[in-house]
Amino acid sequence: MKERTRKFFGMLMLVGWVVFYAAVGMTIGAAVVANAGALAQILFFLITGLIWIVPAGLIIRWMEKPKA
């Protein structure tokens, strides 16, 4: 796959991942965490705010790998 094509599909995957992850996070946050205590809310949003970076990093690494 050409580098340009890989970057295009990677960008689509990143955007799709962030939209999906945000929707799931907001749904869980509104349904479960909204009624929890302040510490639980802080921990939930801190963890969910950082966890999306791992799959995004893997997608970016795939996008940037050298041509085989």
N, C-alpha and C positions, 0 to 999 in steps of 0.2 A: 504494500500500500504506500502510495506517495506520502511524503511528509505533509504536504498541504491538505490532502484528503483526511489524513489521520487527525490533524489539528481541527479540521472542520467538524468531524464526528465527535472528537473529544469535547469541543465547545458545546455541541448539542447535548452530549451526555452530562456535562457539568451543569448546564442550565436546567435540564430535566431533573437531575439529582437534587439540586438546591430547592427547586419548586416542590418536588415530592417530599423532601425531608422537612421543609418548613411547614407544609400542610399537615403532615403527620405530627410534628412537634406541637403545632398550635392546637390540633385536635386533642391530643393527650393533655396538653397544658390546660385547656379550657374544661375538659371533662373530669380530670383527676386532680391536677395540681392546684386548681383554683380554690378548692376547699381545704387545702392543706395549710400547714403553718408557714410562717415566713421563712424559716430555715429550709424547709423542704422545697419551697418555691425557688429560693436562691440556688440551692444545689441542683435542682432540676434544670433550670435555665442556664446555669453555668456549664453543666455537663452537656446538655443538648446543644448549647452554643459552640462547643468545641469539638464534639464528636464528628461532625460533618466533614471536618478537615481531613480525616484519614482516607475516606473514599475519594475525596477530591484530589488529594495528593497522589493517590494511585492512578487516577485518570490522567493527571498532569504528567506523571512519570511515563505513562504509556504514550502520551502525545509527543513527548520530547525524546523518546528513544531513537537512537540512530537507525538509519535505513539499513535493513538486513541485506 
